[in-house]
Amino acid sequence: MRSLPQSCEQCFEEFKTALDDLRVYVQRAKKQTHTEAQSRQLIISFEVTHELALKVIAKYFEHQGKGPFSGSRDLTIEAFHADLIDDGKAWLDIIIDRIQYNPVYAIDTQETFLQNIKTKYIRLMERFEDTMAKMLN
């Protein structure tokens, strides 16, 4: 049995749930020093939230007859031009941080990535949530 494709609104609900989870992890990380496992969980939660944000954007454009896009970079640039996100450079920085965090690379970027999640990227996701809520209503 085939399932129906998700709507933009359904994807947005998933994103909001993931963002709520991310907020919990960020608050915990700000209140106390975190273990390696907690740091990993915060990063995983952020990556899931970011992927779901990209999925919302892709579904939004699909509904408008735009796309497909060749990757997250092109999708992010188009989202900036469509005013779905307000800081295109910071969203592109997310993509770069996620690539550099990949264990394939020898450089240790975990602390920088964690700091960016707690101080910058969470705010980007929250502003995206506000923008999409307005766009979908």
N, C-alpha and C positions, 0 to 999 in steps of 0.2 A: 504494500500500500504506500503510495507516494504522499508525502506531506505537502501542504500548500506553502508557497514561499512566504517568508515573513514580510510583514509590512514595515514601513519606516517606524511607525508608532510602536510596533512590537519590539523592534530592535532598540528603540529609544528606552523602553521600559527595562530591557535587559541591561542597557548601559547604566541607567539610574541605579539599579540594584548593585551593579559592580562598583559604581562610584560610592554608594553608601558603605560598602565593605571597605573600599580603599580609605575612606575617611576614618573608619575605626582603626585601621592599621597605622595611619599617619598620626592620629591622636596618641595611640600607644607609644609610637616611636618618639614622639616629642616629649612624653612624660618620663620616660625611663630609658636607660641604655638598653639596647636590644642585642639579643643573641644572633649568631650567624643564621640560625633557622628563621628567626623573626625577620631579619633583614631580607632573606630570600623570599619569605612570604609577602613582604611589602612590595618587593620588586615584581613578583608574579602577579599580585593583585593589580599593580599599576599597569603591567603589560596587558592583562585581560581587559582592563578599563579602556586603555588606549585602542586596542583592537576593536572593541565594541563601538567606540566613538567613530572609528574609521568605517565600520559597517553601517552605522547610522548615516554617515555622510554619503556613502556609496548608494544606499537605498533611497536617500533623499534625491540624489541626482538621477538615479534610475527612474524614479517616479516622474521626474521632469524631462526624461528622454535624453539625458546626457550620459556619456560614458560609453563603454567601459574604460577604466583608467588602467595604466600599465603598472601602477604600484602606489604605495602609500605616499611617496613624495609628490607624484602628480595629483593624487586625490587631495592632498593637503593644500597644494598651491591653488587648485580649483576652489576648494572650500574657503580659502582666504579671499579670493576674488569674488566669491558669492556672499561674503560677509557672514559665513557660518562660524568662522573662527576670527578672532580679533588680533592675533599676533602670529602671523605666518612664520616668522623666523624662529620663535620659540617652539612652535609645533614641529618645524624641521629639526630643531635641536633635539627634540624627543626622539626622532628617528635616528639621528646620529648617536645619541646616548645609548639607545637600545642596540644598535649595531656594535658599538664599542664594548658594551657590557658582555657581548657574546663570548663565551669561554674559549672560542677558537683563537681569540687574540690574546697575546701575552701580557698586555698592559692591564693594570689593576685599576678599574674605573668604578668599582662598586660604591665606595664612599661618596664620590662626586655624584653618581647617579642617585643614590639614596637622598643626599642633600637636595638635589634638584627636584626630586619627587615631593619631598616634604615642604619645600619653600616656593617652588615655581609651578611645577607641573600639576599639582592638585588644584591650584587656582585656575589654571587653564581649563582643566576638565570641568570645574564648577561654572566657569563663564560659558563654556560650550553648552552645558546643561541648561542654563538660563536662556541662551540664544535659541537653542532647538525647541525648548518649551514654547517660546513665543512663535517660532516659525510653524510649529505643528498645530497651534491653536487658531 
